[in-house]
């Protein structure tokens, strides 16, 4: 019998208690909640249901435990990603799309970690304002564009590496709303122009946040609470080159969707990257972006406590929105703006699929969306059990042939 695949939940269940004890007093409530949710995900602790195939001749029956739905859990993002993509699919425009990445310099990462809510928010705002400002410049595009931004805080080796991925359509709406303005084939402007403006906006926002007493500093950075010290700290950052990257445009809307499905609901590490775990080390695959080709994939081994520490570095503050829309795609006017652009491009909006009424009354039986894996018939829920309880249904023991 094949061994079950290793999961992040297994690592947290096996090594989490010792890690929590070793780091008592240094773990945030948000991090503890994430650990607990992932450890309990799809176990009897969260309850579940029993479903049976309605085909009597088949009778396949299975137990399914509820998921934790925590956004940091690698097992709970597939459904959320599918729903989000379905909502976005109807909003795609028949134009090229660009992928732009804004990266926070390494010198600011410790400050970002100590001030996640403030600095991550400023990072997303500075990146969005940079892109919208460049597009609005009559010397560049002279139009209002839309931006979908996604915050990632990790590198492939689980290091702290805050950066913003953006999907930007290749063009925008003229300021009078009368025409669609197409961007140049290589985006709006050279990335060096974006980098300089991004640098200026981010540092100005950080200074404003410091003046407003919104930043806190600990340990070796405690001295940065002094305004003059903070100014001296960030002064060299005005002279270094900040990293902004723009990839070639996507081949079409379908490729954009495939990209978004990989990035919007990604967590710091997926279960499929885990290789092995024991008391000495956690082994996982990571990508070395300095190398091209298949050799860029390597194996890293970390002590279980270091692995957990790195993973929890990427727990976001409660209520923080890591997926945001700006410009034409801002939530308040998104539907109207997209309708205007479609009309200018002479594109017929997609027809929504008709909503079929359920063929079974919901108050009589509950039918699972997935059919029976054996015969394809419907799976009917025959029992629901609460968290902390086990189902009353038990599988029949296998018969042993003694002949």
MARVEXDREN-81307 format. One record per residue (C-alpha): x, y, z; residue in one letter; residue number from 1. Coordinates in pm, whole numbers. Each point is the difference from the previous one (the first is absolute). Layout:
% residues N
+--------+--------+--------+--------+-------+
:     px :     py :     pz : lummar : torgu :
+--------+--------+--------+--------+-------+
:      X :      Y :      Z :      a :   NUM :
...
+--------+--------+--------+--------+-------+
//
This chain:
% residues 403
+--------+--------+--------+--------+-------+
:     px :     py :     pz : lummar : torgu :
+--------+--------+--------+--------+-------+
:      0 :      0 :      0 :      x :     1 :
:    131 :    344 :    -98 :      x :     2 :
:     79 :    238 :    284 :      x :     3 :
:   -228 :    307 :     18 :      x :     4 :
:    154 :    317 :   -137 :      x :     5 :
:    169 :    226 :    252 :      x :     6 :
:   -200 :    310 :     95 :      x :     7 :
:     75 :    322 :    185 :      x :     8 :
:   -265 :   -104 :    253 :      x :     9 :
:    205 :   -312 :     85 :      x :    10 :
:    306 :    213 :     71 :      x :    11 :
:   -193 :    238 :    223 :      x :    12 :
:   -167 :   -284 :    191 :      x :    13 :
:    331 :   -180 :     57 :      x :    14 :
:    224 :    296 :     77 :      x :    15 :
:   -238 :    286 :     80 :      x :    16 :
:    -41 :    -68 :    374 :      x :    17 :
:    377 :      0 :     61 :      x :    18 :
:     43 :    312 :   -215 :      x :    19 :
:   -273 :    186 :    190 :      x :    20 :
:    158 :    -94 :    331 :      x :    21 :
:    347 :    107 :   -115 :      x :    22 :
:   -135 :    334 :   -126 :      x :    23 :
:   -248 :     74 :    276 :      x :    24 :
:    -58 :    374 :     28 :      x :    25 :
:    139 :     67 :   -348 :      x :    26 :
:   -287 :   -130 :   -213 :      x :    27 :
:   -288 :    223 :   -108 :      x :    28 :
:   -363 :    -96 :     45 :      x :    29 :
:    -46 :      4 :   -378 :      x :    30 :
:    282 :   -253 :    -41 :      x :    31 :
:   -142 :   -227 :    270 :      x :    32 :
:   -341 :      9 :   -167 :      x :    33 :
:    149 :    -92 :   -337 :      x :    34 :
:    187 :   -295 :    151 :      x :    35 :
:   -315 :   -123 :    176 :      x :    36 :
:   -214 :     34 :   -313 :      x :    37 :
:    242 :   -192 :   -222 :      x :    38 :
:     52 :   -273 :    261 :      x :    39 :
:   -378 :    -52 :     31 :      x :    40 :
:    -80 :     33 :   -370 :      x :    41 :
:   -197 :   -295 :   -138 :      x :    42 :
:      6 :   -191 :    326 :      x :    43 :
:   -279 :   -103 :    235 :      x :    44 :
:     78 :    313 :    206 :      x :    45 :
:   -194 :    206 :   -255 :      x :    46 :
:   -282 :   -247 :    -64 :      x :    47 :
:   -112 :   -122 :   -340 :      x :    48 :
:   -247 :   -221 :   -181 :      x :    49 :
:    -54 :   -351 :   -135 :      x :    50 :
:   -114 :    -39 :   -361 :      x :    51 :
:   -126 :   -312 :   -177 :      x :    52 :
:    -51 :    -77 :   -368 :      x :    53 :
:   -372 :     -5 :    -84 :      x :    54 :
:     62 :   -301 :   -227 :      x :    55 :
:    -92 :   -289 :    230 :      x :    56 :
:    206 :   -242 :   -207 :      x :    57 :
:    307 :    214 :     63 :      x :    58 :
:    -59 :    129 :    351 :      x :    59 :
:    338 :    177 :     19 :      x :    60 :
:     16 :    194 :    327 :      x :    61 :
:    265 :    246 :    115 :      x :    62 :
:     70 :    232 :    292 :      x :    63 :
:    104 :    360 :    -69 :      x :    64 :
:    123 :    236 :    270 :      x :    65 :
:    -51 :    376 :    -16 :      x :    66 :
:    280 :    232 :   -107 :      x :    67 :
:    132 :    288 :    209 :      x :    68 :
:    -31 :    255 :   -285 :      x :    69 :
:    297 :    191 :    135 :      x :    70 :
:    168 :    199 :   -277 :      x :    71 :
:    344 :   -124 :    109 :      x :    72 :
:    -97 :   -367 :    -27 :      x :    73 :
:    132 :   -171 :   -316 :      x :    74 :
:   -299 :   -237 :    -11 :      x :    75 :
:   -270 :    268 :     12 :      x :    76 :
:     87 :    231 :   -288 :      x :    77 :
:   -113 :   -198 :   -304 :      x :    78 :
:   -372 :     68 :     45 :      x :    79 :
:     58 :    366 :     87 :      x :    80 :
:    222 :     39 :   -306 :      x :    81 :
:   -259 :   -157 :   -232 :      x :    82 :
:   -275 :    228 :    128 :      x :    83 :
:    217 :    310 :    -27 :      x :    84 :
:    100 :    -91 :   -354 :      x :    85 :
:   -360 :    -57 :   -101 :      x :    86 :
:    -83 :    349 :    124 :      x :    87 :
:    294 :    152 :   -189 :      x :    88 :
:    -40 :   -196 :   -325 :      x :    89 :
:   -288 :    216 :   -121 :      x :    90 :
:    212 :    313 :     57 :      x :    91 :
:    291 :    -91 :   -227 :      x :    92 :
:     50 :    230 :   -298 :      x :    93 :
:    115 :   -111 :   -349 :      x :    94 :
:    331 :    187 :     30 :      x :    95 :
:    358 :    -98 :     93 :      x :    96 :
:     69 :    -23 :    373 :      x :    97 :
:    331 :     70 :    172 :      x :    98 :
:    147 :   -147 :    317 :      x :    99 :
:    189 :    256 :    213 :      x :   100 :
:    180 :    -76 :    327 :      x :   101 :
:    100 :    261 :    262 :      x :   102 :
:    246 :   -120 :    266 :      x :   103 :
:     74 :    153 :    339 :      x :   104 :
:    378 :     42 :     55 :      x :   105 :
:    163 :   -241 :    244 :      x :   106 :
:     98 :    290 :    229 :      x :   107 :
:   -368 :     60 :     79 :      x :   108 :
:   -111 :   -359 :     55 :      x :   109 :
:     58 :     -9 :    377 :      x :   110 :
:   -195 :    323 :     39 :      x :   111 :
:   -276 :   -147 :   -216 :      x :   112 :
:    -13 :   -311 :    219 :      x :   113 :
:    -30 :    208 :    317 :      x :   114 :
:   -271 :    216 :   -163 :      x :   115 :
:   -178 :   -240 :   -231 :      x :   116 :
:   -337 :    173 :    -23 :      x :   117 :
:    148 :    347 :    -62 :      x :   118 :
:    293 :    -81 :   -227 :      x :   119 :
:   -175 :   -266 :   -210 :      x :   120 :
:   -285 :    246 :    -54 :      x :   121 :
:    243 :    273 :   -103 :      x :   122 :
:    182 :   -240 :   -232 :      x :   123 :
:   -320 :    -81 :   -187 :      x :   124 :
:   -107 :    364 :    -14 :      x :   125 :
:    341 :    125 :   -119 :      x :   126 :
:     12 :   -265 :   -274 :      x :   127 :
:   -355 :     79 :   -114 :      x :   128 :
:     50 :    378 :      6 :      x :   129 :
:    322 :    -36 :   -197 :      x :   130 :
:   -171 :   -198 :   -275 :      x :   131 :
:   -308 :    223 :    -16 :      x :   132 :
:    208 :    320 :      3 :      x :   133 :
:    225 :   -113 :   -285 :      x :   134 :
:   -304 :   -103 :   -205 :      x :   135 :
:   -174 :    333 :     59 :      x :   136 :
:    302 :    198 :   -119 :      x :   137 :
:    -82 :    143 :   -347 :      x :   138 :
:    361 :    -66 :   -101 :      x :   139 :
:    -48 :   -370 :     73 :      x :   140 :
:   -354 :   -129 :    -57 :      x :   141 :
:   -227 :    281 :    110 :      x :   142 :
:   -278 :   -229 :    117 :      x :   143 :
:   -163 :   -163 :    300 :      x :   144 :
:     98 :   -364 :     35 :      x :   145 :
:   -108 :   -289 :    219 :      x :   146 :
:    222 :   -196 :    236 :      x :   147 :
:    -43 :   -328 :    187 :      x :   148 :
:    266 :    -34 :    271 :      x :   149 :
:     94 :   -301 :    213 :      x :   150 :
:    236 :     18 :    299 :      x :   151 :
:    253 :   -280 :     53 :      x :   152 :
:    235 :      8 :    297 :      x :   153 :
:    216 :   -306 :    -67 :      x :   154 :
:    285 :   -124 :   -209 :      x :   155 :
:     12 :   -359 :   -119 :      x :   156 :
:    212 :    -96 :    303 :      x :   157 :
:   -263 :    149 :    237 :      x :   158 :
:    217 :    305 :     65 :      x :   159 :
:   -165 :    338 :     63 :      x :   160 :
:    -21 :    165 :   -342 :      x :   161 :
:   -294 :    245 :    -28 :      x :   162 :
:    -99 :     82 :   -357 :      x :   163 :
:   -311 :     87 :   -199 :      x :   164 :
:   -111 :   -181 :   -315 :      x :   165 :
:   -213 :    208 :   -234 :      x :   166 :
:   -211 :    -85 :   -302 :      x :   167 :
:    -46 :    307 :   -220 :      x :   168 :
:   -190 :     15 :   -331 :      x :   169 :
:    189 :    147 :   -294 :      x :   170 :
:   -191 :    324 :    -23 :      x :   171 :
:   -248 :    223 :    177 :      x :   172 :
:   -305 :    220 :    -24 :      x :   173 :
:     52 :    357 :   -119 :      x :   174 :
:    -78 :    264 :    261 :      x :   175 :
:   -315 :    108 :   -186 :      x :   176 :
:   -114 :   -362 :    -15 :      x :   177 :
:    -39 :     18 :   -376 :      x :   178 :
:    269 :   -241 :   -122 :      x :   179 :
:    231 :   -285 :     91 :      x :   180 :
:    370 :     92 :     -3 :      x :   181 :
:    230 :   -291 :    -90 :      x :   182 :
:    337 :    -25 :    174 :      x :   183 :
:    330 :    -68 :   -173 :      x :   184 :
:     94 :   -362 :    -60 :      x :   185 :
:    257 :      2 :    282 :      x :   186 :
:   -233 :    148 :    265 :      x :   187 :
:    -33 :    363 :    110 :      x :   188 :
:    359 :     98 :     66 :      x :   189 :
:    343 :   -143 :     77 :      x :   190 :
:     15 :   -171 :    339 :      x :   191 :
:    272 :    241 :    117 :      x :   192 :
:   -253 :    283 :    -13 :      x :   193 :
:   -246 :   -208 :    201 :      x :   194 :
:    273 :    -89 :    252 :      x :   195 :
:     99 :    362 :     63 :      x :   196 :
:   -356 :    116 :     51 :      x :   197 :
:    -81 :   -303 :    217 :      x :   198 :
:    308 :     70 :    215 :      x :   199 :
:    -99 :    362 :     53 :      x :   200 :
:   -360 :    -78 :     87 :      x :   201 :
:     83 :   -286 :    238 :      x :   202 :
:    262 :    197 :    193 :      x :   203 :
:   -227 :    305 :     24 :      x :   204 :
:   -281 :   -219 :    134 :      x :   205 :
:    232 :   -157 :    255 :      x :   206 :
:    111 :    342 :    124 :      x :   207 :
:   -363 :    110 :     32 :      x :   208 :
:    -82 :   -315 :    192 :      x :   209 :
:    296 :     59 :    232 :      x :   210 :
:   -108 :    362 :     60 :      x :   211 :
:   -351 :   -123 :     81 :      x :   212 :
:    139 :   -249 :    258 :      x :   213 :
:   -141 :   -293 :   -199 :      x :   214 :
:    326 :   -199 :      3 :      x :   215 :
:    142 :   -195 :    291 :      x :   216 :
:    353 :   -136 :     33 :      x :   217 :
:    145 :   -280 :    210 :      x :   218 :
:    331 :   -163 :     88 :      x :   219 :
:    291 :    128 :   -210 :      x :   220 :
:   -232 :    240 :   -182 :      x :   221 :
:   -135 :    169 :    314 :      x :   222 :
:    213 :    309 :    -64 :      x :   223 :
:   -190 :     70 :   -323 :      x :   224 :
:   -284 :    141 :    207 :      x :   225 :
:    204 :    323 :      3 :      x :   226 :
:    -86 :    209 :   -306 :      x :   227 :
:    357 :    106 :    -81 :      x :   228 :
:    127 :   -356 :     34 :      x :   229 :
:   -275 :   -123 :   -231 :      x :   230 :
:     85 :    265 :   -258 :      x :   231 :
:    366 :   -105 :      5 :      x :   232 :
:   -110 :   -362 :    -35 :      x :   233 :
:   -206 :     52 :   -314 :      x :   234 :
:    230 :    259 :   -161 :      x :   235 :
:    218 :   -263 :   -178 :      x :   236 :
:   -316 :   -160 :   -140 :      x :   237 :
:    -57 :    311 :   -211 :      x :   238 :
:    320 :    -75 :   -193 :      x :   239 :
:    -28 :   -374 :    -63 :      x :   240 :
:   -189 :   -160 :   -287 :      x :   241 :
:   -336 :   -148 :     97 :      x :   242 :
:   -121 :   -310 :   -182 :      x :   243 :
:   -301 :     22 :   -228 :      x :   244 :
:    -52 :   -274 :   -256 :      x :   245 :
:   -235 :    -14 :   -297 :      x :   246 :
:    -56 :   -324 :   -188 :      x :   247 :
:   -102 :    -30 :   -361 :      x :   248 :
:   -376 :     26 :    -61 :      x :   249 :
:   -214 :   -308 :     41 :      x :   250 :
:   -113 :   -184 :   -312 :      x :   251 :
:   -366 :     59 :     75 :      x :   252 :
:   -269 :     20 :    270 :      x :   253 :
:     11 :   -374 :     60 :      x :   254 :
:    369 :     17 :     88 :      x :   255 :
:    -75 :    286 :    238 :      x :   256 :
:   -254 :   -218 :    176 :      x :   257 :
:    247 :   -286 :     29 :      x :   258 :
:    253 :    237 :    151 :      x :   259 :
:   -251 :    145 :    244 :      x :   260 :
:   -107 :   -346 :    110 :      x :   261 :
:    361 :    -68 :    103 :      x :   262 :
:     63 :    329 :    176 :      x :   263 :
:   -312 :    152 :    157 :      x :   264 :
:    -56 :   -263 :    268 :      x :   265 :
:    349 :   -145 :     30 :      x :   266 :
:    140 :    -59 :    349 :      x :   267 :
:    363 :      9 :    113 :      x :   268 :
:     53 :   -369 :    -78 :      x :   269 :
:   -221 :   -262 :   -160 :      x :   270 :
:    -23 :   -359 :    115 :      x :   271 :
:    135 :   -127 :   -331 :      x :   272 :
:    337 :    167 :     70 :      x :   273 :
:     48 :   -197 :    321 :      x :   274 :
:    226 :   -303 :    -36 :      x :   275 :
:     69 :   -152 :    342 :      x :   276 :
:    -14 :     80 :    370 :      x :   277 :
:    157 :   -140 :    315 :      x :   278 :
:    129 :    129 :    332 :      x :   279 :
:    320 :    121 :   -163 :      x :   280 :
:   -118 :    185 :   -310 :      x :   281 :
:   -282 :     95 :   -233 :      x :   282 :
:     95 :    -46 :   -365 :      x :   283 :
:   -178 :    198 :   -269 :      x :   284 :
:     50 :    111 :   -358 :      x :   285 :
:     90 :    361 :    -75 :      x :   286 :
:     78 :    197 :   -314 :      x :   287 :
:    329 :    184 :    -45 :      x :   288 :
:    -94 :    285 :   -234 :      x :   289 :
:    366 :     78 :    -72 :      x :   290 :
:     15 :   -318 :   -210 :      x :   291 :
:   -192 :    -68 :   -321 :      x :   292 :
:   -132 :   -339 :   -101 :      x :   293 :
:    -93 :   -309 :    203 :      x :   294 :
:    307 :     31 :    223 :      x :   295 :
:   -158 :    296 :    175 :      x :   296 :
:   -211 :   -241 :    208 :      x :   297 :
:    195 :   -106 :    309 :      x :   298 :
:    -64 :   -167 :    334 :      x :   299 :
:     34 :    190 :    328 :      x :   300 :
:     10 :   -154 :    346 :      x :   301 :
:    -90 :    203 :    309 :      x :   302 :
:    -37 :    -93 :    365 :      x :   303 :
:   -373 :    -39 :     73 :      x :   304 :
:      1 :    304 :    231 :      x :   305 :
:    167 :    216 :   -264 :      x :   306 :
:   -243 :   -125 :   -265 :      x :   307 :
:   -298 :     92 :    219 :      x :   308 :
:    152 :    339 :     83 :      x :   309 :
:     47 :     80 :   -367 :      x :   310 :
:   -352 :   -109 :    -91 :      x :   311 :
:   -159 :    209 :    275 :      x :   312 :
:    198 :    304 :   -112 :      x :   313 :
:   -254 :     29 :   -280 :      x :   314 :
:   -317 :      7 :    212 :      x :   315 :
:   -186 :    316 :    -94 :      x :   316 :
:   -177 :    228 :    249 :      x :   317 :
:   -366 :    -79 :     53 :      x :   318 :
:   -219 :    168 :   -260 :      x :   319 :
:    288 :    106 :   -224 :      x :   320 :
:   -100 :     -7 :   -369 :      x :   321 :
:    282 :   -150 :   -205 :      x :   322 :
:   -195 :     16 :   -328 :      x :   323 :
:    -96 :    353 :   -102 :      x :   324 :
:   -134 :    181 :   -304 :      x :   325 :
:     89 :    353 :   -103 :      x :   326 :
:    -88 :    253 :   -268 :      x :   327 :
:   -263 :   -124 :   -244 :      x :   328 :
:    -24 :   -323 :    198 :      x :   329 :
:    -66 :    167 :    338 :      x :   330 :
:   -300 :   -169 :    158 :      x :   331 :
:   -225 :    307 :      8 :      x :   332 :
:    -13 :     57 :   -380 :      x :   333 :
:    140 :   -323 :   -144 :      x :   334 :
:   -316 :   -128 :   -170 :      x :   335 :
:    -77 :    333 :   -166 :      x :   336 :
:    357 :     56 :   -117 :      x :   337 :
:     28 :   -348 :   -149 :      x :   338 :
:   -332 :     45 :   -181 :      x :   339 :
:    125 :    331 :   -145 :      x :   340 :
:    325 :   -155 :   -120 :      x :   341 :
:   -181 :   -295 :   -158 :      x :   342 :
:   -226 :    237 :   -189 :      x :   343 :
:    299 :    199 :   -129 :      x :   344 :
:    173 :   -319 :   -109 :      x :   345 :
:   -324 :   -123 :   -158 :      x :   346 :
:     10 :   -316 :    208 :      x :   347 :
:   -316 :   -182 :    101 :      x :   348 :
:     -4 :    -73 :    374 :      x :   349 :
:      1 :   -370 :     87 :      x :   350 :
:   -337 :   -156 :     57 :      x :   351 :
:    -47 :   -125 :    352 :      x :   352 :
:    -80 :   -368 :     27 :      x :   353 :
:   -366 :    -53 :     90 :      x :   354 :
:    -64 :   -101 :    356 :      x :   355 :
:   -166 :   -339 :     -3 :      x :   356 :
:   -239 :    -70 :    285 :      x :   357 :
:    102 :   -287 :    226 :      x :   358 :
:   -161 :   -330 :    -96 :      x :   359 :
:    -23 :   -106 :    362 :      x :   360 :
:   -160 :    197 :    279 :      x :   361 :
:    270 :    124 :    234 :      x :   362 :
:   -206 :    -76 :    307 :      x :   363 :
:    -27 :   -370 :    -81 :      x :   364 :
:    346 :   -115 :   -110 :      x :   365 :
:    337 :    161 :    -62 :      x :   366 :
:    182 :   -103 :   -314 :      x :   367 :
:    376 :     48 :    -25 :      x :   368 :
:    129 :    187 :   -307 :      x :   369 :
:    241 :   -283 :    -85 :      x :   370 :
:   -142 :   -333 :   -123 :      x :   371 :
:     86 :   -343 :    132 :      x :   372 :
:    362 :    -83 :    -87 :      x :   373 :
:    -98 :   -360 :    -79 :      x :   374 :
:   -317 :     16 :   -210 :      x :   375 :
:    -65 :    370 :    -61 :      x :   376 :
:   -336 :     12 :    176 :      x :   377 :
:    -93 :    272 :    247 :      x :   378 :
:    146 :     -1 :    349 :      x :   379 :
:   -263 :     64 :    269 :      x :   380 :
:     89 :    127 :    346 :      x :   381 :
:   -135 :   -250 :    251 :      x :   382 :
:    154 :    142 :    318 :      x :   383 :
:    143 :    328 :    127 :      x :   384 :
:    211 :      3 :    316 :      x :   385 :
:    127 :    287 :    212 :      x :   386 :
:    356 :     96 :     82 :      x :   387 :
:    167 :   -224 :    255 :      x :   388 :
:   -233 :   -290 :    -86 :      x :   389 :
:     47 :   -306 :   -212 :      x :   390 :
:   -268 :   -115 :   -247 :      x :   391 :
:   -241 :   -268 :    112 :      x :   392 :
:     46 :   -181 :   -332 :      x :   393 :
:    286 :   -246 :     -6 :      x :   394 :
:    132 :   -195 :   -301 :      x :   395 :
:    -73 :   -373 :     -2 :      x :   396 :
:    310 :   -210 :     79 :      x :   397 :
:    147 :   -176 :   -301 :      x :   398 :
:    -81 :   -365 :    -32 :      x :   399 :
:    291 :   -241 :     28 :      x :   400 :
:    -12 :   -297 :   -232 :      x :   401 :
:     94 :   -307 :    207 :      x :   402 :
:    -74 :   -258 :   -266 :      x :   403 :
+--------+--------+--------+--------+-------+
//
